[in-house]
Amino acid sequence: MTDEPTDDARTDGSGTGIVPPDGETPTWSERKSRRAGLPRLTYEYFERSRREDQDLRQQSTYVERDVLAFPTWPHELIRNLALTSFFVGLILFLSATMPPHIGNPANPGSTPAIILPDWYLYWSFGLLKLNDLNPALALLNGQKLMADRTFGVLANVVVVSAIAVVPFLNKGNARRPVEQPFWAAIGMGGVTFALTISLLSVKNLLPMNVHLLFDLTFLVPLVVGCITYAVLKTMREGYMYDLNRRYYRMRPPK
């Protein structure tokens, strides 16, 4: 490969031609607003990266970036085996030195006062305790449309269905939360809701007012989602996500 451009530029077979340089040049007012502080440093960094990218595209005979990687054997396989062996050994060491405590056998003749599932199912157990949200209709003389148990099972179906639908709604290729603040806020709100609904499932064990805990179960995720969205939207100017995305576009080798 030479530094002088030639007429027959080489590709890897999947390209369609010379990649044109980016023509998105900030206006004078945008440059003026980034004269000091972190926005200026960020702007200068990515502007220099953009100029170097354009120079490399003009000087190189390659119009697309080669895919460089390590071979599976021995590099990747040996590394993965080393990491797997380390964690397996760590688990075996902990299980040998700190075996789990085995309590007394269950008494089939008496029911425990508090029945709880495994910790990773607390969120589902909390959805079964949303009896206050089960509406009572006046047309049925104040009776509920469905039993509280059925309402809790339906709440589990709705939450699991919402989680399953999210990947089909968000089809973007963003790699960082700041590039899609809305979906990042949805994710943070969902994680917070999983924690708060888990606390609601063990409300009998918490020294807290039950009604206040029920209200915070739905208010805290909303507040966390709004704060996440506001913070990420504020970071977009200093982050310069438009110029940052250019850095990850195809860059020809020197």
N, C-alpha and C positions, 0 to 999 in steps of 0.2 A: 504494500500500500504506500502511496506517495502522498505528499502534502498538496500537490498540484491537482486541481480538479480536472477530470476527464469527461468526455462526452458520454461514455458508457459507464455510468455509475453502477456499482454492484449492490445487490440487495440479497436478502436471504430467501427470496422467492415469494414472500407474502405481501410485499409492498406494492404501491402503485406509482411511485415516482418520488421526486424530490419533495421533502416536507417543507412547506413554506414557513418562514419565521413568523413569530407572533406579531401582530400589528396593533396590539392593545397598548397604546402609549398613554400614560396618565396626563391629564390636563394640567395647566399651570396652577390652577387653584388646588388641585390634589397634591401637586408637588409642594406648594407653599404650606399646606396643612401638615406636612410631614418633615418640617425643618429641624425639629429637635426631639430628643428623647428616644425611646424605644421605637416608635414608628419610623423615625429617620434611619436608624441603624438597620431595621428590618427591610425598609424599602431599598436602601443602598445595597444590601446583601443580595436580595433577589434580583435587583436590576443588573448587578454585575453577573449573576448567574445566568440571566436571560441573554445578556450580550455575549458571554462566553459560549452559550449554547448556539446562538446564531453564527458566531465565528467558526465553531467546529463544524456546523452543517455546511458552511460555504467552503471550508478547506478540505473536508474529508471526502473521499470517494464513496464512502458508505453513507447511505441515506437512512438506515435503520440500525438500531442498537443490537449488537449480538447478545445472545443469551449466554451468560457465563455462570457456571455452577460447578460444584464439586461432584465427582462421581459417587454413585450410591455405595459401591464397594471400592476401597475400604473406608473412605472418609465418613460418609453419613452413617453407615451401619455400625461401625466401631463406636462412633460418638453416641448413637442411640443406645447401644448395648451397655456402654459405660454408665449413662444416666439411669437406665432401667435397673442395672445391677445396684447402683447406689441407693435408689429409693426402695428397692425390694429388701436390701440389707438393712436399711434404716427401719422399715416396718417390722422385720423379723427381730431386730434388736429391741425395739420398744415392746413388742409382744412378749419377749422373753424376760425383760427386766421389770415391766409394769403390766402384768396380766390383768385383764378386766375383772372387776369384782363381781362375783356371782352371788346374788342375794338368796334369801330363803325361797324354797319352792312355793309356787302359788297354791293357795288354798281354794279348791273348787267349791267349797261350801259357803264362802263369803265373797261379796263383791267389794273391791277397793273403793275408798271414798272418792278418789280422783283417778280417772282413767285418761291417760294421754297416749297418743301414738308416738312413733319415733320423731325425733326433732325435725327431720327434713320434711315431715308431713304436717307440721304445725299450721302452715298456711291453709291447707285444705281443711283441717279440723276447725280453724277459725271461721272459715266460710260457712260451716254448719251451724254457727252460733249467731247468724244474722237474723234472729227472729224479729227484731224490732223493725226491720225493713220489709217484712212480709205484710203487704197491704190488707187492710180489712175493708170490705166493700159494704156500702150502705144498702145496696140492693139485696145483699144476703143477710140483712139484719145485723150488720156489724161482724159477721163471720168472715174468716179469712178464706181467700180463694183456694188455697192449697195448704197442706200441712207444713209446719215449720221444717220437718225433716225433708220433705220434698223440695221446699224452697232452698234449703242448704245444698242439696244435690244439684239443683238447677244452677245455683251460683257457681259451683265448681265447674259445671259444663261451660258456662259463659266465660269464665276466666281462662280455662284451658283453651277454648276455641279462639279467644282473643290473642293469646300467645302464639297459637299455631298460624294465625292469619298475618301477623306482623311481618314475617319474612317475605310474603307475597305482596305486601303493600309498599315496603321500602326496598326498591330495586336499584338504589344508587350505588356507586362504587366509591363512596367516601371512605377514607381510612381513619379519619380523626373526628371526634365529636364536634369540634368547632366548625367543620364543614357542613354539618347537618344538625343545627342546634335543636330542631323540633324533635327529631327521633332520639337524640341524646337525652332530652328532657323526658320523653316518654319512657326511656329505659330506666332513668334514675327514679322516676315516679313509681314504676313497676317494682323495682327492687325495694324501695322504701315501703310500698304497700305490702309486699311479702313479709317484711319485718314487723310492721304494725299489726297486720292480721294474725301473725304468729303470736304476738303479745296478747291479742284479744282472746286467743284460744286458751291461754293460761291465766285468764283474768282472775280466777279464784285464788291464785298464788301471788298476785301483785298487790302491794299496799297502796292502791290507787282507786279513786272513785270509778265505778264501772261505767257510768254515763259519760264521764270525761274521757275515759279510755276509748269508748265507742266513737265519740266525736273525733278524737285525735287520729283514730285509725284511718279516716278518710281525709282529714284536713292536712295532716303532715305530708303525705305523698303529693298532694296538690301544691303545697308550698314549696317542697323540694323541687318539683318539676318546673315551677315558675322561676325559682332562683337559678336553676341550671340553665334554663333558656336565656334568661337575662344576662348571666355571666358570659355565656358563650357568644351571644350576639355582641356584647361589648368587646370581646377579644378579637372579633373578626378584623377590625381595622388594624390593630397592632400585629395580628398574626399574618396579615396579608395572604389570605388563603388562596386568592386567585393567582398570585405570583408563585406561591408555594406549590400549587398543582403543576405549574409549568416545569418545575424542577424534576418531577417524576415522569415527565413525558419522555419520549424516545430521544436519547442523546447519542450521537455517533462517537465512536472511539477516536482517539487522536491518531 
